[in-house]
């Protein structure tokens, strides 16, 4: 499985609620349109500061962590070919202009490692 993570920041002046609302009712559907048949999973994780450390009390520099899983490299390559067509780019870019600070978009391939953890006991 290949995972691509993209960090996205909303346009300046857009509220968090308006950003999530537009992404989940409109932009997500554009993604689904072009990712269908390629992506095994398409997920958005909206970020908020946890506030655990003094410097983390500020808002994070990104608003959403988008994750897309592909079964293999050939499928990712095929998806990228579709996503790079003039039709797809025109539709995606037009909506990105409404929603994101496009200069801050960053995408990464993810290599994951997971720790086996003991079961958590219920605390009374």
SVG drawing of the C-alpha trace seen along z (x, -y; Angstrom):
<svg xmlns="http://www.w3.org/2000/svg" viewBox="-22 -38 31 44">
<polyline fill="none" stroke="black" stroke-width="0.4" points="0.0,0.0 1.3,-3.5 0.1,-6.5 0.3,-10.1 -0.2,-12.8 -1.0,-16.4 -1.0,-19.3 -3.5,-22.0 -4.1,-25.5 -7.3,-27.5 -7.4,-30.8 -6.7,-33.8 -9.9,-35.2 -11.9,-32.0 -13.3,-30.6 -12.5,-27.1 -16.2,-26.2 -16.6,-27.6 -13.4,-25.8 -14.6,-22.4 -18.1,-22.9 -16.9,-23.7 -14.3,-20.9 -16.8,-18.2 -19.7,-19.3 -17.9,-20.2 -14.1,-19.7 -14.3,-16.2 -16.6,-15.2 -14.2,-16.5 -11.5,-14.3 -13.8,-11.3 -14.7,-11.9 -11.0,-11.6 -9.8,-9.1 -12.5,-6.6 -11.1,-3.3 -7.6,-4.2 -7.6,-5.2 -8.3,-2.5 -9.0,-5.2 -9.4,-9.0 -9.5,-10.7 -9.3,-14.2 -8.1,-15.0 -8.8,-18.6 -6.2,-19.9 -6.4,-21.9 -3.8,-22.7 -3.6,-20.2 -2.1,-22.9 0.1,-20.4 3.2,-22.7 3.4,-26.4 4.4,-26.9 1.5,-24.6 -1.2,-26.9 -1.1,-28.7 -3.1,-27.5 -1.2,-24.9 0.3,-26.1 -2.0,-23.7 -5.7,-23.1 -6.1,-19.6 -4.0,-16.5 -5.4,-14.7 -4.5,-11.1 -4.9,-8.9 -4.0,-5.3 -3.2,-3.5 -2.8,0.3 0.5,0.1 2.8,-2.2 1.1,-1.4 -2.3,-2.5 -0.8,-5.7 0.8,-6.4 -2.5,-5.8 -4.3,-8.1 -1.6,-10.8 -2.1,-10.5 -5.8,-11.2 -5.3,-14.0 -2.9,-15.7 -5.3,-15.9 -6.4,-19.4 -10.0,-18.6 -9.1,-17.4 -6.6,-20.2 -9.1,-22.9 -11.7,-21.6 -9.4,-21.0 -7.5,-24.2 -10.6,-26.3 -12.0,-25.0 -8.6,-25.1 -8.5,-28.8 -11.7,-29.2 -10.5,-27.1 -6.8,-26.9 -3.7,-29.0 -2.2,-27.1 1.4,-28.3 1.4,-26.3 0.2,-23.0 2.7,-20.2 2.5,-16.5 4.6,-13.6 4.9,-9.9 4.6,-8.2 6.6,-5.3 4.8,-4.0 6.0,-2.1 3.6,-0.9 4.3,0.1 2.5,3.0 1.1,1.6 -0.3,3.5 -4.0,3.3 -5.1,0.3 -6.8,1.0 -10.0,-0.8 -9.5,-3.4 -12.1,-3.9"/>
</svg>
